[in-house]
Amino acid sequence: MSYTDDLKPKPLNLKELNSLVSTMPFNHLLGMRVVRIYSDGISMEMEITPPLRNILGTLHGGATASLIDAVIGVSVIQQLGGRAATTVELKVNYLRPAAQGKVRARSKIIKIGKTLAVARAEVHDLHGHLIAMGSATYLLLLSSG
């Protein structure tokens, strides 16, 4: 192990991530939870409950966008060992409605630099249909230590 290896943050585990998500009021309100960690991102899921439906009875676009934003943001925080980050850009493409069950988002980190991180995500319904995809840029905040 080299000196620079000692400076690399230790990625958070699944229990630590779900504990962190539960302290994020909006994500907790939407019922998001981390279900899996990958080397290049994470998966989060959310139940399509009545308050998250639009007038057509399908998952509201704002809830879908929030899931994409959260799965990317939490994956960046996970990779950085809990270091805070904030969204500076978010793009979402809606491809298909989802009306019931759970939706699962999978993030893939493209690059984490010194000040910015870029990642993409896909959201699938219970049948594996791609319902939305998006990308985001996050600003990495200074640690408070």
N, C-alpha and C positions, 0 to 999 in steps of 0.2 A: 504494500500500500504506500502510495506517495503522499507528500504533504498536501497536494491539491485534493486528494481523495478525502482527507480529513475535513476539508471545507465544504464538501458537497452535502446538501441537506439530506436527511434520512426521510424517504417517502413515508407518508402516513399509511397505516393499515386500514382494513375495512371497518373495524370497530371505532377507530379514531375518526374516520371520515363520517360515519353515521352519527356519531356524537356531535361532530362539528355541524353537520346539516341540521340536526335537531335544534341547534342554537341560532339558526338563521330563520327568523320569524316568518318571512314570506315563503321560503322553501318548505318549512314545516307546515304552514297553513295549507299548501298545495299537496301535502302528503308525499313529498319526494323522499326517496331513500336510495342509497348506494347499494348495488347488488353484486358488483364485481369490479375488480381492479385488473388492468392489463398493463403491460410494460409501456404502452403508448397512450393510455387513457383509462377511462372507467365506464361503467354502465350504471344508469340510475333509472328507476321506474316510478310511475305515478298512476294511481287509480283514477279512472274517469268517473268522478262523482257528480251528482246533480249540480252543485254550485260551479263546477268547472265546464258545464255545457253551455253552448250558445242557444239562440232562439230556435235553431234547427234540431237541437238535441244532440249535437256532436261536440267534440272537444273544442273549446274556445281557442282561437288562434293565440291569444295572449298567454294562455296556460302552456300551449305548445312552445311558444317563444321562450317563456320562462324556464321550461325544462331544458331547452337547448342551451340557454345562457348558463343555467346552473350546472349542467353536466360538463360544460367546457370549463367554467370557473373552478368548480370543485376538483377537476382533474389537474388543473394548473396548480392549485393550492396543495393537492396531494403530492405532486412531483417535487414541489419546493418545500416539503416538510412542514407545511402549515403557514408559510409566508403569505401575507395578505396580497390580494390582487383585486383590481376592479375593471369592469367592462368599459372599453372606450369605443368599441364598434361591434355591431351585431347585425347579421344578415340572415333572413329566414326565407325558405321557399316552402310553401304549403302544397302538397302533392295529392293528398287523399284524405277524406274525413275519417274519423274514428268515433264510434258512438258508445262503446261499452268495454268493460274489462280494464286491463292495464295497458299503458304504453311504456316502451322502454327506449331510452336514448343511450347511444354509444358514442363517446368522444374519441377523437384521435388527435393527439398533439402533433402539430406540424413543426413548430419551433419554439423554444424558450430561449430568449436572449437575455441581455443584462437588464433591460427595462420593459420589454414587451414579450408577450407570448401570443402565438397564433394557433388556433385549433379549429377542427370542424366536427360536426356531429350529425348523426342520422337518428330519426325516431321511427320506430316500427310498432305496429299494433300486435295483438295476440296471435294473429295469423301470419305474421312475418311481413306484412305489407309495409312498404316504405310510405309513411304519411307526411313526413317533413324532413328537411335537411337544412343545415345552417353552418355558419362560420362566425368566429368572433376573435377579436383582438383584446387582450387584457394588458393593463398597465400593472407592472409589478411594483408594489409599494415597499418602502423601506421597512425592514423589521424593527420592532420596538425594543430591541435588546441591546 
